[in-house]
Amino acid sequence: MKRGSFSQGVFTLGIAGLFLAGFFLLVTFGAATYRETVEGQGENNRTRALVSYLSTCLKANDRAGALSWEACTEQDGLNGALLTIADGDSGYALRIYQWEGQLLEDYGPADGPLQPEDAQVLGETALFEIQERDGLAYVVTDGGEAPLRLRSGLVLRCGNES
């Protein structure tokens, strides 16, 4: 009898160990999947927030002569667009540009030098362009693009167009 109860005890412990191992594997895989899901959702939210912020900022300053942009080259120290939003007739402007993988917002004299070391970081993006298609401007970043339907009826024109 003793031999039968010993083998039953070992069998019971083996089954309990198997369930415990299965439980730990389930928790480990579940936690990894949850972490990946949350990271993906966070990245999606960051990229959407960046495009939404740009769209909202431009629409809030939509008045005649306030918005302009120019395409920059690496010679200028920038690679992409330099978006300028004039602050009325003060001579100052909000300038948005991509610098070293980050989208920056800089406030200063409209014709003054850019100061990326003092600018506020809006988000991470390797791409910042403004494209014009069919008379409509689009702000383009890594996270996507947003059409700019300006209420003033003006088309956002590139400052270095002839």
C-alpha positions, -999 to +999 in steps of 0.1 A: +000+000+000+028+024+008+043+019-026+010+028-043+005+060-023+041+071-029+036+068-067+003+086-065+020+114-046+048+117-072+021+117-099+001+144-082+033+165-077+042+160-114+008+171-125+009+202-102+044+210-115+032+207-151+003+231-144+026+255-126+051+255-155+022+260-180+010+289-158+044+306-158+048+302-195+013+317-201+021+347-179+055+352-196+041+351-231+011+372-221+033+399-205+055+400-236+025+403-259+010+430-237+042+450-237+045+448-275+009+459-279+013+489-255+046+500-272+029+498-306-001+518-294+022+544-277+042+549-309+010+552-329-004+578-305+029+598-307+030+599-345-007+608-347-003+635-321+026+650-341+006+653-373-025+665-354-005+692-336+009+705-369-025+706-385-040+723-356-012+749-353-015+758-390-053+760-389-051+782-358-028+807-375-047+806-408-047+843-420-034+861-450+004+861-453+010+843-420+020+809-433+050+801-456+075+774-460+107+767-478+124+735-488+158+732-472+188+712-482+216+698-461+236+729-471+212+749-450+218+726-421+183+712-424+169+684-444+132+690-452+108+718-448+111+750-428+076+761-419+072+797-408+042+811-390+043+849-387+033+864-354+013+893-368+034+924-377+058+919-349+087+906-371+087+874-350+076+840-361+071+804-350+094+782-371+089+744-373+116+722-388+133+688-386+167+686-369+187+655-362+156+632-361+134+655-341+107+679-351+115+713-334+094+744-328+115+776-325+102+812-318+123+841-327+129+869-353+114+857-386+146+864-405+169+854-377+190+823-374+174+790-362+184+779-327+178+742-325+196+739-291+169+762-276+139+750-296+111+728-281+110+692-293+076+683-308+084+647-315+107+623-333+105+621-370+131+615-397+108+631-423+092+665-424+080+678-458+052+699-471+039+687-504+014+703-527-010+682-548-040+694-567-039+728-551-039+714-516-009+713-492+000+683-471+022+681-441+041+648-442+060+631-414+070+595-406+036+591-390+016+600-421+003+631-437-024+656-430-041+678-456-042+715-449-074+731-460-068+767-451-099+787-443-083+819-457-086+803-491-049+807-496-027+780-508+004+775-487+032+784-511+069+775-509+090+806-502+118+795-526+095+790-556+101+814-585 
